[in-house]
Structures are given as C-alpha cells and as structure tokens.
C-alpha cells in the first residue's frame, strides 16, 4: 500500500470516526459469524474426501465470483457524481 493511500485512509478515519467504528464492528461481526459457521458445520473436514475435479473451481463459479467482486467494488469503478449545491 502506498503511503499516500495509507495517509488518505487514516485521514478518512479521523474525519469520520463513528462511520469507521461502525465499519469495524460490521467487519468483525462478519468474520466472527464466518468462523462460527465454519466451526459449527465443519465445512472443511470433508475436503480430503473430494475428488480433484470437485476441488477445482468451475468456469461458472469463477464468473459468478468475478461478478460478485465487481458488484461489491462498483464504487471504485463508477464513482458517484459530485453533489451540487441546492439552488436558492
């Protein structure tokens, strides 16, 4: 990560501490939920029983994951237009 990007992130956190705390809580909650689901359902305990074909990601799965990634990061590719001041 560039120092310019890191300093921009830190400035954004300082400018918006409440939003940053909410983002941190949301991310932490999602990670805890993922860990609990993995432990509860033992998602990776049967991985050694899968065949080589079943372990590989198919083209359809790759396309779906790419679309999902692009949809989640669309603000990076299509920034919102600047807001105009209301007319008096």
Secondary structure by P-SEA (a helix, b strand, c coil): ccaaaaaaaaaaaaacaaaaaaaaaaaaaaaaaaaaaaaaccccccccccccccccccaaaaaaaaaaaaaaaccccccccccccccc
